[in-house]
């Protein structure tokens, strides 16, 4: 099973990091949602943690059937001064069957579709590192410059240390565990209907 939450992020972090907050995409937010999907609505954030010389956190925003996870890189222990981020955006979220993870915790399987995968630098150093990888022919050959604060969508591209990303519309299968205002995701995802059986307790998302 592909593992975005660990594999891609570990590679990116080794360089400077930035894998799941975003603006809503094409899904309607007028739908009246009930059941498990209604419990997910809103903003969720993890704590700020040290990773070598940088600090990282993650945030999740769910709006209707759209959701996104932002992986942020910061220079301070409070995660207030940003270096850069990767934002993974999805549409058509639907909740599936109950799942029991390997540690006997329970949760739900879910499915969505990839919509965007953007990277954004917030300082000159991050801009230079990003541009080096965006210059790869398989990544974004039409990008010649990248400004601080400018986002670039690399969905469907093969982008060096940033990883290889599915094309827009590719299915995304994963799972989550929810206890009160704390949520964890399954450790990994797939595009073929296979769901994770292990919970990633390294990152706990807290409802805001």
C-alpha positions as CSV (number, residue, x, y, z in Angstrom):
1,X,0.0,0.0,0.0
2,X,1.2,3.4,-0.8
3,X,2.0,5.5,2.2
4,X,1.6,9.2,1.7
5,X,1.5,10.2,5.3
6,X,4.9,8.6,6.1
7,X,6.8,7.8,2.9
8,X,6.4,11.0,0.9
9,X,6.6,13.3,4.0
10,X,9.7,11.5,5.3
11,X,11.5,12.2,2.0
12,X,10.4,15.8,1.9
13,X,11.3,16.3,5.5
14,X,14.8,15.1,4.9
15,X,15.3,18.0,2.6
16,X,13.3,20.8,4.3
17,X,9.8,19.3,4.4
18,X,6.8,20.6,3.9
19,X,1.8,15.4,2.7
20,X,-2.8,16.7,3.9
21,X,-6.2,23.0,4.8
22,X,-7.4,24.1,1.7
23,X,-10.1,26.0,-0.1
24,X,-13.2,24.0,-0.9
25,X,-13.3,22.7,-4.5
26,X,-16.2,21.6,-6.6
27,X,-18.4,19.7,-4.1
28,X,-21.6,21.4,-2.9
29,X,-21.6,22.6,0.7
30,X,-25.4,23.1,0.6
31,X,-26.0,19.3,1.2
32,X,-27.4,18.4,4.6
33,X,-24.9,16.0,6.0
34,X,-25.6,13.5,8.8
35,X,-23.8,10.6,10.5
36,X,-20.1,10.2,10.5
37,X,-19.3,12.7,7.8
38,X,-21.1,15.4,9.7
39,X,-18.7,14.8,12.7
40,X,-15.7,15.6,10.4
41,X,-16.8,19.1,9.3
42,X,-14.6,22.0,10.3
43,X,-10.9,22.5,11.1
44,X,-8.5,20.1,12.8
45,X,-4.9,20.7,13.8
46,X,-2.0,18.7,15.2
47,X,0.6,20.0,17.7
48,X,3.8,21.6,16.6
49,X,6.7,19.1,16.7
50,X,10.5,19.4,16.1
51,X,12.1,17.6,13.2
52,X,15.8,18.1,13.0
53,X,16.3,21.9,12.5
54,X,12.7,22.6,11.5
55,X,9.3,22.4,13.1
56,X,6.2,20.9,11.6
57,X,2.4,20.6,12.0
58,X,-0.5,19.4,10.0
59,X,-4.0,20.8,9.6
60,X,-7.2,19.3,8.1
61,X,-10.1,21.3,6.8
62,X,-13.4,19.5,5.9
63,X,-16.1,21.4,4.1
64,X,-19.1,19.4,2.9
65,X,-17.5,16.6,0.8
66,X,-14.3,18.5,0.1
67,X,-11.3,18.2,2.4
68,X,-7.6,18.9,2.4
69,X,-4.6,18.3,4.6
70,X,-1.8,20.9,4.9
71,X,1.7,19.8,5.9
72,X,3.5,22.9,7.2
73,X,7.1,23.7,7.8
74,X,8.1,26.4,10.3
75,X,11.3,27.9,11.7
76,X,9.9,28.4,15.3
77,X,8.7,26.0,18.0
78,X,5.3,27.6,18.1
79,X,4.8,26.9,14.3
80,X,4.0,30.5,13.6
81,X,6.7,31.6,11.2
82,X,6.2,29.5,8.0
83,X,8.9,28.2,5.7
84,X,6.7,26.3,3.3
85,X,3.9,23.9,2.9
86,X,2.4,21.1,0.8
87,X,-1.4,21.0,0.6
88,X,-3.3,17.9,-0.6
89,X,-6.9,18.6,-1.7
90,X,-9.7,16.1,-2.3
91,X,-13.3,16.1,-3.4
92,X,-16.3,13.7,-3.3
93,X,-15.6,12.4,0.2
94,X,-17.8,9.5,1.3
95,X,-17.7,7.4,4.4
96,X,-17.6,3.6,4.1
97,X,-17.7,0.7,6.5
98,X,-16.6,0.4,10.1
99,X,-13.1,-0.8,10.5
100,X,-11.2,-2.4,13.4
101,X,-7.5,-1.5,13.3
102,X,-4.8,-3.9,14.4
103,X,-4.7,-2.3,17.9
104,X,-8.4,-3.0,18.3
105,X,-9.4,0.6,18.0
106,X,-12.3,1.2,15.6
107,X,-13.1,3.8,12.9
108,X,-14.4,4.2,9.4
109,X,-13.1,3.6,6.0
110,X,-13.4,6.5,3.6
111,X,-13.0,7.3,-0.1
112,X,-12.4,10.5,-2.0
113,X,-10.7,11.7,-5.2
114,X,-7.5,13.7,-5.7
115,X,-8.1,17.3,-6.8
116,X,-4.9,19.3,-6.2
117,X,-1.4,19.0,-4.8
118,X,0.1,22.4,-4.2
119,X,3.4,23.5,-2.8
120,X,4.0,27.0,-1.5
121,X,7.3,28.6,-0.3
122,X,7.3,31.3,2.4
123,X,11.0,32.3,2.4
124,X,13.8,32.6,-0.1
125,X,15.5,29.4,0.9
126,X,12.4,27.3,0.5
127,X,11.7,29.0,-2.9
128,X,15.2,28.0,-4.2
129,X,14.8,24.4,-3.1
130,X,11.3,24.1,-4.6
131,X,12.4,25.7,-7.9
132,X,15.2,23.2,-8.2
133,X,12.7,20.3,-8.1
134,X,10.1,22.1,-10.2
135,X,12.7,22.4,-13.0
136,X,12.7,18.6,-13.4
137,X,11.1,17.8,-16.8
138,X,8.6,15.3,-15.4
139,X,7.5,17.9,-12.8
140,X,6.5,21.3,-14.2
141,X,8.6,22.2,-17.2
142,X,6.4,25.3,-17.9
143,X,7.4,26.9,-14.6
144,X,10.5,29.1,-14.9
145,X,10.1,31.3,-11.7
146,X,8.5,30.8,-8.3
147,X,7.8,33.7,-6.0
148,X,7.6,33.6,-2.2
149,X,3.9,33.0,-1.2
150,X,3.0,31.6,-4.7
151,X,1.4,28.2,-4.9
152,X,2.1,25.7,-7.7
153,X,-0.2,22.7,-8.4
154,X,1.9,19.6,-9.1
155,X,-1.0,17.1,-9.2
156,X,-0.1,14.2,-11.6
157,X,3.6,15.1,-11.7
158,X,6.8,13.4,-10.8
159,X,8.6,16.0,-8.7
160,X,11.9,14.7,-7.3
161,X,12.0,15.0,-3.5
162,X,8.3,16.0,-3.4
163,X,7.3,12.6,-4.7
164,X,5.2,11.2,-7.5
165,X,1.6,12.4,-7.3
166,X,-1.6,10.8,-8.8
167,X,-3.5,12.5,-11.5
168,X,-6.6,14.5,-10.7
169,X,-9.6,12.3,-10.1
170,X,-7.6,9.3,-8.9
171,X,-9.4,7.5,-6.1
172,X,-8.0,7.9,-2.6
173,X,-8.9,5.1,-0.1
174,X,-8.0,5.4,3.6
175,X,-9.5,5.3,7.1
176,X,-9.7,7.3,10.3
177,X,-10.2,6.8,14.1
178,X,-12.2,9.4,16.1
179,X,-12.4,9.8,19.8
180,X,-14.2,12.9,21.0
181,X,-12.3,15.8,19.4
182,X,-9.2,13.8,18.6
183,X,-8.8,12.1,15.2
184,X,-6.0,9.9,13.7
185,X,-5.8,8.6,10.2
186,X,-4.9,5.2,9.0
187,X,-1.2,4.7,8.2
188,X,-1.3,5.0,4.4
189,X,-3.7,5.0,1.5
190,X,-4.3,3.3,-1.8
191,X,-6.0,3.9,-5.2
192,X,-7.3,0.4,-5.6
193,X,-9.8,-0.1,-2.8
194,X,-7.4,-1.3,-0.2
195,X,-7.7,0.3,3.2
196,X,-5.1,0.7,6.0
197,X,-5.3,-1.5,9.1
198,X,-2.9,0.4,11.3
199,X,-3.6,3.8,12.9
200,X,-1.0,6.6,12.6
201,X,-0.8,7.9,16.2
202,X,2.2,10.0,15.5
203,X,-0.1,12.8,14.3
204,X,-3.3,13.5,16.3
205,X,-5.7,16.0,14.8
206,X,-7.6,18.0,17.4
207,X,-11.0,19.7,16.5
208,X,-10.7,23.5,16.6
